[in-house]
């Protein structure tokens, strides 16, 4: 259904030419794929990998114009690595780089904008972007469209060579002088190195940036010495207190609490809430509330989960501690509590991004996921979800694991009907991020809407009186009644970002915001 | 020096043609290498990977004539997997396979011989072979020469595509139904999956054979679900009590004890015995005695090691328990005690074979190794070591990690001057396995010989009166005096095995034993 809308958007031919396929289905077929492998400069002796400065490391890697560099975003708004490295690269005058981080956070924005303006960065692929960088890109600040990929699509693109990382700069809270690194010990502990592990495996050159050199051999080994070329010690790689900035606050907003309770009710009444179920709740105030409510239900009904997945927060680790969840699988940790749990609990297991959600390996964890709760900036009457552009059409989000985890058996979108004067439930999403065919239930503060593709769920919930069920069109109309019909957004024909589906097909594009007429 | 001897052996041209390079140096230069990657058939849903029979698994992998299959030898003489799988393949009538296990143990011999005779196996690469298979090959039982590679050379060959594994059959003591496997839990626990991890990463198809299916998700994850195609449950994958058969017995042989004590004396008086040193002692009665003596010295002098490496035995794990060693790095475990330690001790770290000794990654652990004790069937006056062929010229050994670990700063060969009527110290080794330029000291029951390349060690030990120092020629003459000069071995011109050095260059060949004239 969505496909026709998509095709009618008159996508520029030069963009379409770059893609073999446009999006067709969320039910990915099994295919045979060829992988690529890095070019390795062998280390055959006890060579000193520790270099005194980032500059020396950049020089030794042979980084030059036109290459691709990568970073991880595990330290999120507390990251100090990106700006330190980019400042050096900028000073060295290297041009025309492709920036391929696992994602970009606000703390990196000004540096990225400067580097684009100076011609240092000419291409970007990321999970998302926000704030000033989103504005800059949306208003046409960069010549080449940004490519936005999910956390599962990125490792796929790396494994297939679509992203060929020449040099990866990876911040690690602890490493020895030969490159055995983990993120579970040290002053800047952030838990899982899930995104970074893929870069270390596939980049030609790998530079670790650390603020904590420890004696050889460092264990546990998240990134092994066999993948590391150089190491630089700096004063600080980040401020781990800022990883979760805001994300771990427990909401007191009655609307959020109402939504969280309904999400819990949907889960508990679904066929998936049974011994051994699995879930991903994600981050944000409402998600934490869901985890808390779910915990009470699990205790009351004596149901234990087999695993919790995703970006992990402390409340999920507490479920592990209480024996309500058998295993926690961390591709990322959203707060210090979760990060510290990684060193403490044997059953909190680090996984890499391909293992988490890669669609082109022999089976990612998302394939095993029963229940996921995801957010939305917009959801339309086809259940299509936008988590990328705001109501003003500006880039202010990230795909993250949204497309990937939405393949769960029960995918719940938790979102308010409206936010201030902005409707969440709309006729058409501004930007298509996760196709409606993988969304099962929308939960709002006034009730739920079930995707008609899930007649089994429709049948179950029509008998549960305390959960008001609407059609998605009814919810859209309710939203419209509250805030009216917004003026349609004005875009130019220029594409500023390509949205890929997790299999690498072209799903949508983001166009440049039309400048205001003065 | 050795090179000339080697080149004078009139190597058959057809063998030389297969090799780009012949051995030149143990000091491997840093080179730029391209890796290969597997062809992956993607699993995009919760597909059932567990199949009812090995036969069905073999069929699903698409195994056909001419392909390469692999196994690991972690279960050593207790392995039940190899014979179960090969019996099925044999019955299915698949021909002309290349057998590429990490090594072959005696328990596999009869099956391999049958498969060679039936044309099912036409090529073999292994770390070694013993018993009836060694006899069979040495007497010309197979048309194509066997290729013998060290534990570090094998991953190099796999990473470079010289060994392209089509299907790996890997026994695991525990896995879930999606393929997350480890060897630290279950009834057939054998500890590290170090050799198998490389196969799982590079084989096109990976079949796990287990006797212990556990709930999803299984952790810790040694082999991840992302690398596994199929799983078969069998009654038993092995008898873990037979892993170490004999290897963990503490010797009472006074000659062995004398050698062990001198080895300890050499280590303790070397410049490497200091806080933070590292070592690999290996297996066998004398090695265990060395570990015990070393422990006493470490306690007495308050010296702690940074790590112990290699095939690990329980006495080494005891050093970890007592705080005398900070970390133990296990590529393999030689007894149940060491295997069980893997689940128990955080600082006992599983490493893969490439990490252990791969010469073409960004730095293996052997590069960091201070002291290693290795054995020898023969050692010659150039300090060249043979651990492959017996005094009768028959294959009866394995390279193992010998070439790899010999690159340590202090490489000690511990061996008796003679064994029965057979000299150990000889003028020329029958088969060259580890070049003399990487051997530092030979320890025998009557004293030691120091490689003249190590003048620093010569200078140190000339002042230590309680350790008798001989030249290697003197030791050879002493051995000759005891047992006389053996009749030279009679070989045909046919090559039955190629010996590679760890970098993949051709080091030596083993020729067919000349049949007895009746």
HADDOCK unambig.tbl for C-alpha pairs under 7 A between the chains (distance, minus, plus):
assign (segid A and resid 28 and name CA) (segid B and resid 44 and name CA) 6.10 0.50 0.50
assign (segid A and resid 29 and name CA) (segid B and resid 44 and name CA) 6.73 0.50 0.50
assign (segid A and resid 30 and name CA) (segid B and resid 41 and name CA) 6.56 0.50 0.50
assign (segid A and resid 30 and name CA) (segid B and resid 42 and name CA) 5.04 0.50 0.50
assign (segid A and resid 30 and name CA) (segid B and resid 43 and name CA) 5.73 0.50 0.50
assign (segid A and resid 30 and name CA) (segid B and resid 44 and name CA) 6.15 0.50 0.50
assign (segid A and resid 31 and name CA) (segid B and resid 41 and name CA) 5.62 0.50 0.50
assign (segid A and resid 31 and name CA) (segid B and resid 42 and name CA) 5.46 0.50 0.50
assign (segid A and resid 32 and name CA) (segid B and resid 39 and name CA) 6.78 0.50 0.50
assign (segid A and resid 32 and name CA) (segid B and resid 40 and name CA) 5.55 0.50 0.50
assign (segid A and resid 32 and name CA) (segid B and resid 41 and name CA) 4.34 0.50 0.50
assign (segid A and resid 32 and name CA) (segid B and resid 42 and name CA) 6.25 0.50 0.50
assign (segid A and resid 33 and name CA) (segid B and resid 39 and name CA) 5.78 0.50 0.50
assign (segid A and resid 33 and name CA) (segid B and resid 40 and name CA) 5.23 0.50 0.50
assign (segid A and resid 33 and name CA) (segid B and resid 41 and name CA) 6.34 0.50 0.50
assign (segid A and resid 34 and name CA) (segid B and resid 38 and name CA) 6.68 0.50 0.50
assign (segid A and resid 34 and name CA) (segid B and resid 39 and name CA) 4.77 0.50 0.50
assign (segid A and resid 34 and name CA) (segid B and resid 40 and name CA) 6.38 0.50 0.50
assign (segid A and resid 35 and name CA) (segid B and resid 37 and name CA) 5.32 0.50 0.50
assign (segid A and resid 35 and name CA) (segid B and resid 38 and name CA) 6.22 0.50 0.50
assign (segid A and resid 35 and name CA) (segid B and resid 39 and name CA) 6.43 0.50 0.50
assign (segid A and resid 36 and name CA) (segid B and resid 36 and name CA) 6.89 0.50 0.50
assign (segid A and resid 36 and name CA) (segid B and resid 37 and name CA) 5.74 0.50 0.50
assign (segid A and resid 37 and name CA) (segid B and resid 35 and name CA) 5.31 0.50 0.50
assign (segid A and resid 37 and name CA) (segid B and resid 36 and name CA) 5.74 0.50 0.50
assign (segid A and resid 37 and name CA) (segid B and resid 37 and name CA) 5.77 0.50 0.50
assign (segid A and resid 38 and name CA) (segid B and resid 34 and name CA) 6.68 0.50 0.50
assign (segid A and resid 38 and name CA) (segid B and resid 35 and name CA) 6.21 0.50 0.50
assign (segid A and resid 39 and name CA) (segid B and resid 32 and name CA) 6.78 0.50 0.50
assign (segid A and resid 39 and name CA) (segid B and resid 33 and name CA) 5.77 0.50 0.50
assign (segid A and resid 39 and name CA) (segid B and resid 34 and name CA) 4.77 0.50 0.50
assign (segid A and resid 39 and name CA) (segid B and resid 35 and name CA) 6.42 0.50 0.50
assign (segid A and resid 40 and name CA) (segid B and resid 32 and name CA) 5.55 0.50 0.50
assign (segid A and resid 40 and name CA) (segid B and resid 33 and name CA) 5.22 0.50 0.50
assign (segid A and resid 40 and name CA) (segid B and resid 34 and name CA) 6.37 0.50 0.50
assign (segid A and resid 40 and name CA) (segid B and resid 361 and name CA) 6.62 0.50 0.50
assign (segid A and resid 41 and name CA) (segid B and resid 30 and name CA) 6.56 0.50 0.50
assign (segid A and resid 41 and name CA) (segid B and resid 31 and name CA) 5.61 0.50 0.50
assign (segid A and resid 41 and name CA) (segid B and resid 32 and name CA) 4.34 0.50 0.50
assign (segid A and resid 41 and name CA) (segid B and resid 33 and name CA) 6.34 0.50 0.50
assign (segid A and resid 41 and name CA) (segid B and resid 362 and name CA) 6.63 0.50 0.50
assign (segid A and resid 42 and name CA) (segid B and resid 30 and name CA) 5.05 0.50 0.50
assign (segid A and resid 42 and name CA) (segid B and resid 31 and name CA) 5.46 0.50 0.50
assign (segid A and resid 42 and name CA) (segid B and resid 32 and name CA) 6.25 0.50 0.50
assign (segid A and resid 42 and name CA) (segid B and resid 360 and name CA) 5.06 0.50 0.50
assign (segid A and resid 42 and name CA) (segid B and resid 361 and name CA) 5.05 0.50 0.50
assign (segid A and resid 42 and name CA) (segid B and resid 362 and name CA) 4.85 0.50 0.50
assign (segid A and resid 42 and name CA) (segid B and resid 363 and name CA) 6.88 0.50 0.50
assign (segid A and resid 43 and name CA) (segid B and resid 30 and name CA) 5.73 0.50 0.50
assign (segid A and resid 43 and name CA) (segid B and resid 361 and name CA) 6.40 0.50 0.50
assign (segid A and resid 43 and name CA) (segid B and resid 362 and name CA) 4.52 0.50 0.50
assign (segid A and resid 43 and name CA) (segid B and resid 363 and name CA) 4.64 0.50 0.50
assign (segid A and resid 44 and name CA) (segid B and resid 28 and name CA) 6.10 0.50 0.50
assign (segid A and resid 44 and name CA) (segid B and resid 29 and name CA) 6.74 0.50 0.50
assign (segid A and resid 44 and name CA) (segid B and resid 30 and name CA) 6.16 0.50 0.50
assign (segid A and resid 44 and name CA) (segid B and resid 359 and name CA) 5.99 0.50 0.50
assign (segid A and resid 44 and name CA) (segid B and resid 363 and name CA) 5.86 0.50 0.50
assign (segid A and resid 44 and name CA) (segid B and resid 367 and name CA) 6.54 0.50 0.50
assign (segid A and resid 45 and name CA) (segid B and resid 363 and name CA) 6.97 0.50 0.50
assign (segid A and resid 45 and name CA) (segid B and resid 367 and name CA) 4.97 0.50 0.50
assign (segid A and resid 46 and name CA) (segid B and resid 367 and name CA) 5.36 0.50 0.50
assign (segid A and resid 46 and name CA) (segid B and resid 368 and name CA) 5.72 0.50 0.50
assign (segid A and resid 216 and name CA) (segid B and resid 306 and name CA) 6.95 0.50 0.50
assign (segid A and resid 219 and name CA) (segid B and resid 347 and name CA) 6.93 0.50 0.50
assign (segid A and resid 225 and name CA) (segid B and resid 362 and name CA) 6.61 0.50 0.50
assign (segid A and resid 225 and name CA) (segid B and resid 363 and name CA) 6.21 0.50 0.50
assign (segid A and resid 226 and name CA) (segid B and resid 355 and name CA) 6.04 0.50 0.50
assign (segid A and resid 226 and name CA) (segid B and resid 361 and name CA) 5.31 0.50 0.50
assign (segid A and resid 226 and name CA) (segid B and resid 362 and name CA) 4.35 0.50 0.50
assign (segid A and resid 226 and name CA) (segid B and resid 363 and name CA) 5.05 0.50 0.50
assign (segid A and resid 226 and name CA) (segid B and resid 364 and name CA) 6.26 0.50 0.50
assign (segid A and resid 227 and name CA) (segid B and resid 362 and name CA) 5.59 0.50 0.50
assign (segid A and resid 228 and name CA) (segid B and resid 362 and name CA) 6.15 0.50 0.50
assign (segid A and resid 229 and name CA) (segid B and resid 362 and name CA) 6.45 0.50 0.50
assign (segid A and resid 306 and name CA) (segid B and resid 216 and name CA) 6.96 0.50 0.50
assign (segid A and resid 347 and name CA) (segid B and resid 219 and name CA) 6.93 0.50 0.50
assign (segid A and resid 355 and name CA) (segid B and resid 226 and name CA) 6.04 0.50 0.50
assign (segid A and resid 359 and name CA) (segid B and resid 44 and name CA) 5.99 0.50 0.50
assign (segid A and resid 360 and name CA) (segid B and resid 42 and name CA) 5.05 0.50 0.50
assign (segid A and resid 361 and name CA) (segid B and resid 40 and name CA) 6.63 0.50 0.50
assign (segid A and resid 361 and name CA) (segid B and resid 42 and name CA) 5.06 0.50 0.50
assign (segid A and resid 361 and name CA) (segid B and resid 43 and name CA) 6.41 0.50 0.50
assign (segid A and resid 361 and name CA) (segid B and resid 226 and name CA) 5.31 0.50 0.50
assign (segid A and resid 362 and name CA) (segid B and resid 41 and name CA) 6.64 0.50 0.50
assign (segid A and resid 362 and name CA) (segid B and resid 42 and name CA) 4.86 0.50 0.50
assign (segid A and resid 362 and name CA) (segid B and resid 43 and name CA) 4.53 0.50 0.50
assign (segid A and resid 362 and name CA) (segid B and resid 225 and name CA) 6.59 0.50 0.50
assign (segid A and resid 362 and name CA) (segid B and resid 226 and name CA) 4.34 0.50 0.50
assign (segid A and resid 362 and name CA) (segid B and resid 227 and name CA) 5.59 0.50 0.50
assign (segid A and resid 362 and name CA) (segid B and resid 228 and name CA) 6.13 0.50 0.50
assign (segid A and resid 362 and name CA) (segid B and resid 229 and name CA) 6.45 0.50 0.50
assign (segid A and resid 363 and name CA) (segid B and resid 42 and name CA) 6.89 0.50 0.50
assign (segid A and resid 363 and name CA) (segid B and resid 43 and name CA) 4.65 0.50 0.50
assign (segid A and resid 363 and name CA) (segid B and resid 44 and name CA) 5.86 0.50 0.50
assign (segid A and resid 363 and name CA) (segid B and resid 45 and name CA) 6.97 0.50 0.50
assign (segid A and resid 363 and name CA) (segid B and resid 225 and name CA) 6.20 0.50 0.50
assign (segid A and resid 363 and name CA) (segid B and resid 226 and name CA) 5.06 0.50 0.50
assign (segid A and resid 364 and name CA) (segid B and resid 226 and name CA) 6.26 0.50 0.50
assign (segid A and resid 367 and name CA) (segid B and resid 44 and name CA) 6.56 0.50 0.50
assign (segid A and resid 367 and name CA) (segid B and resid 45 and name CA) 4.97 0.50 0.50
assign (segid A and resid 367 and name CA) (segid B and resid 46 and name CA) 5.36 0.50 0.50
assign (segid A and resid 368 and name CA) (segid B and resid 46 and name CA) 5.71 0.50 0.50
